[in-house]
Amino acid sequence: MDPKWTLFLSLAGACVTLIALHIPLSQGRIKPNDWYGLRIKATLEDPEIWYPANARAANTGIGISIILLILLILSLPLGVNLYTGLNLMAFLAAMIWWVYDSIRYAIRLSQAKRNGIL
């Protein structure tokens, strides 16, 4: 199989899987647990932090996954090396930003609750 199609199928599959996993989190249907969701000290200790932090992280993850799927499709005409580099860097950068932003938001919620703002 062409390496470009292998990468396309792998990353598209990852995006679709992330979307499917994030839907229940975005709807607040997943209780605090040790396996699934944004699991940091602030979210695991307080359901009032868990639900909004996971909903935001899930909605952001869904949005990023959709954007990455669009990029995967629109960049198909590129050569295999450019396609691979562009999409792997975009995927990596998006995931790093998403994790950082999600953790930062959960910590801000926790601080707001401690300060009586939430």
C-alpha positions, -999 to +999 in steps of 0.1 A: +000+000+000+012+035-008+027+051+023+005+082+019-026+061+021-013+042+051-007+075+069-041+088+058-059+058+071-039+057+103-045+094+112-080+095+099-088+065+121-072+082+151-093+113+145-125+093+141-117+074+173-110+106+192-143+121+181-162+089+191-144+089+225-151+126+231-188+126+225-198+111+258-173+133+277-187+164+260-222+155+271-212+149+307-220+112+307-187+100+320-182+101+358-148+108+373-126+076+369-090+065+366-092+054+329-110+078+306-111+116+304-089+145+316-075+129+347-054+153+368-056+159+405-080+188+401-105+169+381-103+136+399-109+153+433-139+173+424-169+165+401-176+202+399-143+205+381-144+171+363-175+178+342-168+213+328-131+206+323-138+173+304-166+189+284-143+217+272-114+193+266-138+170+246-153+197+226-118+211+217-107+176+209-136+171+185-129+204+168-092+196+164-100+162+151-124+176+125-098+202+114-071+175+111-094+153+090-100+182+067-063+188+064-057+151+057-081+153+028-071+186+014-034+178+014-038+145-005-025+160-037+008+168-021+039+145-026+043+118+000+072+135+019+054+168+022+021+151+030+037+130+057+057+159+073+028+184+072+002+160+087+024+145+113+036+179+125+000+193+125-012+162+144+016+165+170+013+203+174-025+200+178-023+173+204+003+191+224-017+223+224-049+205+232-034+187+262-018+219+275-050+240+271-072+213+287-049+210+318-046+248+320-084+252+319-089+226+346-064+242+369-080+276+364-114+261+373-099+246+404-083+280+414-116+298+408-134+274+430-108+278+458-112+315+455-150+313+457-155+325+422-169+293+408 
